[in-house]
């Protein structure tokens, strides 16, 4: 429980700083002690609870592109759920860790603005957001490159990602429970970890206001890289 609490604080900090990354940090740690599906469900519920604390920020700063990503993500979410249910737990653990690593790679290679047309990139981001949300409880890696390397200022990018989480995560969590891939026990554990998430989230929000746009990108990428390497190291 101590390791889970520390992971929740770290995950909350990343989420407060970047606007995403809570599940990227939390799920790979939890899945080493419990079934991957249970860890994913806890990550989804934690994301939703954290989003409720930021409704005001979301309404003020979120970009309308979030609505398009939400709509596309909801179409592809069942595909991710199917993949998680079909794979053996050991394979799921490895692939979830690789999703965490992929989030880091997509953000930093190359670290700069996107040169591709906006609409195709938005569609791909929405599809990846839905699939990764269903498979790994990590909607963030799907849309992180779109927002971190797009034209929006950090406040708008962060709030837009939070908007996607607060809509898609409860729907995905209900799918999990309805399909028998989780239970209300995971919801209780997520609630128990939530105070630790809030502590980290508060610290992340404070750090966000003290860094430039470039520093925000670099710091977010660095934290994602550390989380990915930690997840892969624990599997070794």
C-alpha angles and dihedrals in degrees: 000000000000091000090048091050092050090048089051092053091048091046092050091051092052091048093049092049100041105022090239138041101085093117092036088065101030105042099054090052096046094046090063089067103031138029113293093239091054091049091050091051091051089050092051093049091046090052092051094048091049090050092056089062090058103047092118093051091046094052092048102044111019119117121230090243086079090071092057093047091049092052093049093042092056089057094053099037094087090056090058091047090051091051092051092049093047099049124081112251094250092054090046091053092053094046093047089054089049090052087056090051091046091056089059094046095048092051099048106033096103104357101213145075122319117255097192124098112277100233098053090045091049091051092049090047091052093050093048091046091055096044096047090043091056098038103039106010085245111118089160101077090058096058102024095092091048093053103030093048098033131093098265119108114249094259092054094043092049094047091047092055090047089052091055091050096049092055103037102039099064091048091050092046091052089051089054093052094043091052092050093246092124143003142216087274089076089049089055091050091049089052090050091052095044097088088058090048089053092052091054092042091054091051091047093052090052092049091049093061092056102054135075124241092261093045088050091055094046095045092049092050092048093052092047090051092051092049092049094049090047091052093049093046091054090055093054 
